[in-house]
Amino acid sequence: MIRVHLSRLMGEKRLKIADLARDTGLSRTTLTRLYYEESERLDFETLEKICRYLEVDIADLLEISDKK
């Protein structure tokens, strides 16, 4: 299972999904699914936009976990 730490990273920076959507051009639906770890896939462009905006590495955003 891949864990997405978007909610934690956004919380640390006190950002809302609306802020991230507005500033990156990504859809609120996509970001909401990632925020709540409900997304089944993630494309590279989305990943890059989020990482660049939050100024984090991919490893800070994603984690491979054995837990389900």
C-alpha positions in Angstrom: 0.0 0.0 0.0 1.2 3.5 -0.8 0.5 6.2 1.9 0.0 9.8 0.8 1.0 12.3 3.4 -0.7 15.3 1.7 -3.0 16.0 4.7 0.0 16.2 7.1 2.1 18.4 4.8 -0.8 20.7 4.1 -1.5 20.9 7.8 2.0 21.9 8.6 1.8 24.7 6.1 -1.7 25.6 7.1 -3.0 25.2 3.5 -6.5 24.3 2.4 -7.4 22.1 -0.6 -8.8 25.2 -2.3 -5.4 27.0 -1.9 -3.6 24.1 -3.5 -6.1 23.7 -6.3 -6.1 27.4 -7.1 -2.3 27.7 -7.1 -1.5 24.5 -9.0 -4.4 24.3 -11.4 -5.1 20.7 -10.2 -8.8 19.8 -9.7 -10.2 19.8 -6.2 -11.5 16.3 -6.8 -8.1 15.0 -7.4 -6.6 16.7 -4.4 -9.4 15.7 -2.1 -9.0 12.0 -3.1 -5.2 12.3 -2.4 -5.8 14.2 0.8 -8.1 11.4 2.2 -5.9 8.7 0.6 -8.8 7.5 -1.5 -7.0 7.8 -4.9 -6.1 4.7 -6.8 -3.6 6.3 -9.2 -1.5 9.4 -9.5 0.1 10.7 -12.6 3.6 12.2 -12.7 2.4 15.7 -13.6 0.2 15.9 -10.6 2.9 14.5 -8.4 5.4 17.1 -9.7 3.0 20.0 -9.2 2.3 19.0 -5.6 5.9 18.5 -4.7 7.1 21.7 -6.3 4.3 23.7 -4.6 4.9 22.2 -1.2 8.6 22.3 -1.7 9.1 18.7 -0.7 10.6 15.6 -2.2 8.5 12.7 -3.5 9.6 10.6 -0.5 8.1 13.3 1.8 4.7 12.9 0.1 4.6 9.2 -0.6 5.5 6.2 1.5 5.3 2.5 0.8 3.7 0.7 3.7 2.9 -2.9 4.6 -0.2 -1.8 6.6 -3.6 -1.9 4.9 
